[in-house]
Amino acid sequence: MNFLANDDAAQADVKRQRLRVWLRLLKTTRLVEATVRENLRVEFDTTLPRFDVLAALYRFETGLKMTELSAALRVSNGNVTGIVERLVADGAVLRVPVAGDKRATLVRLTNKGRDEFARMASAHAEWIANILDDLSEETCDRLISALDTVGASSKLTGREGADD
């Protein structure tokens, strides 16, 4: 009987530890994100959502349909539409009709948008490198591996065998 009580206590400790891991991940992510948001605002007079839209379009040189862009960002079309409107007005993005589909348009970066994003991405990489400067390369590798394990879990992906 005592053995079972110790086992239950050990399981409770593991659950509390995993909860602490989640809360630390969340807190750290929020702190890093707040720093990035502030740096984007101060250095580039822009927002993180705008940066994210530019980043998605940068990866797809030929452009994306609005639904594809929304899916890539994991947000609704409505969330992206206003940002794209402002980027078009600023000359960073263009709308291109899709041949054979009168209702669809592609959005893609202009040269100005591509240059603007490249400058922001370079600064962003420096900010993140600076923020994480206290982590060794080995620690970064271990963190990436641990987070990959969590991200590939069938508990999150819904795919059987993902935990293997």
Buried (B, 14 or more C-beta within 10 A) or exposed (E): EEEEEEEEEEEEEEEEEEEEEEEEEEEEEEEBEEBBBEBBEEEBEBBBBBBBBBBBBBEBEEBBBBEBBBBBBEBEEEEBEEBBEBBBEBEBBBEEEEEEEEEBBBBBBBEEBBEBBEEBBEBBEEBEEEBEEEEEEEEEEEEEEEEEEEEBEEEEEEEEEEEE
